[in-house]
Amino acid sequence: MQLIPVDRANKPVSKKTNFVDIYKTPDSIKRILQNACCDCHSNETKYPKYAYVAPISWLIKDHINDGRAHLNFSEWGSYGKELKENAMEKAAATVKSYEMPLPAYVSYHPKANLTTKQRKILEAYFSHLEIK
């Protein structure tokens, strides 16, 4: 199983398409996104050591691919306005309802365990963002 490699290369991130650069996201919100969202919803994934062991590596890569398919902050600028609006609505709703970050992810990444205050901050930011 270990002989089947998993591609862990991240695509380069461009300031022209990156969500936090486009909206000049405040550092406090950037930190929340980095801790709780970017491993699965950007091209800035930081793979933990256990992500190099099959078959766990396959499951992790599948989760990342799925997360990026739903929302990729690194490729935000390539989305159309309607997709951006829907993505922000969904992001606000899933943070508010504790669906995101995934409980399994939080169990291995304690920094991703958002406080109620952090959830409210993210929800407000996503809900009131003027979509460009």
C-alpha positions in Angstrom: 0.0 0.0 0.0 2.8 2.4 0.8 4.1 2.1 -2.7 1.2 4.0 -4.2 2.1 7.7 -3.6 -0.3 10.5 -2.8 0.3 13.8 -4.5 0.8 16.3 -1.7 2.0 19.2 -3.9 0.1 22.4 -3.4 -0.5 24.7 -6.4 1.1 28.1 -6.1 -1.1 30.8 -4.5 -1.6 34.0 -6.4 -2.4 37.3 -4.6 -4.8 38.0 -7.6 -7.0 35.0 -6.8 -6.4 34.5 -3.0 -9.4 35.3 -0.8 -7.5 37.0 2.0 -5.6 39.2 -0.4 -8.6 40.2 -2.5 -10.5 41.3 0.6 -7.5 42.5 2.6 -8.7 40.2 5.4 -7.7 41.4 8.9 -5.0 39.4 10.5 -7.3 38.2 13.3 -9.6 36.5 10.8 -6.7 35.3 8.7 -5.4 33.4 11.7 -8.8 31.8 12.3 -8.9 30.7 8.6 -5.4 29.4 8.7 -6.0 27.4 11.8 -9.5 26.0 11.0 -10.0 26.2 7.2 -7.0 26.4 5.0 -5.7 22.8 5.3 -8.8 21.6 3.4 -10.1 24.7 1.7 -7.0 26.3 0.1 -3.8 25.4 -1.8 -1.9 26.0 1.5 -2.4 22.6 3.0 0.1 21.6 5.7 0.3 17.8 5.8 0.8 16.2 9.2 3.2 13.3 9.6 0.4 10.8 9.7 -0.6 12.0 6.2 2.4 10.1 4.8 1.2 6.6 5.8 -1.2 4.6 3.6 -4.1 4.1 3.7 -4.6 7.1 6.0 -2.9 9.3 3.4 -5.5 8.4 0.8 -8.4 9.3 3.1 -6.8 12.6 4.0 -6.1 13.5 0.3 -9.7 12.6 -0.5 -11.0 14.9 2.2 -8.7 17.7 1.0 -9.9 17.3 -2.6 -13.5 17.3 -1.5 -13.0 20.4 0.6 -11.2 22.3 -2.2 -14.0 21.3 -4.6 -16.6 22.9 -2.3 -14.5 26.0 -1.5 -10.9 26.9 -2.3 -9.9 30.2 -0.8 -6.7 30.2 -2.9 -8.7 30.2 -6.1 -11.5 32.5 -5.0 -10.8 35.1 -7.7 -11.6 32.5 -10.4 -15.2 32.1 -9.1 -18.2 33.8 -10.6 -20.2 36.2 -8.4 -23.1 33.7 -7.8 -20.7 31.0 -6.8 -18.9 33.4 -4.4 -22.2 34.4 -2.8 -23.3 30.8 -2.4 -20.0 29.8 -1.0 -20.1 32.6 1.6 -23.6 31.7 2.6 -22.7 28.1 3.0 -19.5 28.9 4.9 -21.3 31.2 7.3 -24.0 28.5 7.9 -21.6 25.6 8.4 -19.5 27.6 10.8 -22.5 28.7 12.8 -24.0 25.2 12.9 -20.7 23.6 14.0 -20.5 21.5 10.8 -17.2 23.1 10.0 -14.4 22.5 10.8 -15.2 18.8 10.7 -15.1 17.2 14.2 -12.6 14.5 13.0 -10.3 17.3 11.9 -10.6 19.2 15.1 -9.7 16.0 17.1 -6.3 16.0 15.5 -5.9 19.8 15.2 -6.8 21.5 18.5 -6.1 25.0 17.0 -9.0 24.4 14.6 -11.5 24.0 17.5 -13.2 27.3 17.2 -14.6 29.1 20.2 -18.1 30.5 20.1 -16.7 34.0 19.7 -14.5 32.9 16.8 -17.5 31.3 15.1 -19.5 34.4 15.5 -16.6 36.5 14.1 -16.2 34.2 11.0 -20.0 34.0 10.5 -20.3 37.8 10.6 -17.3 38.3 8.3 -18.6 35.8 5.7 -22.2 37.1 5.9 -21.3 40.8 5.5 -18.6 40.5 3.0 -19.1 42.7 -0.1 -18.6 40.2 -2.9 -16.2 41.4 -5.5 
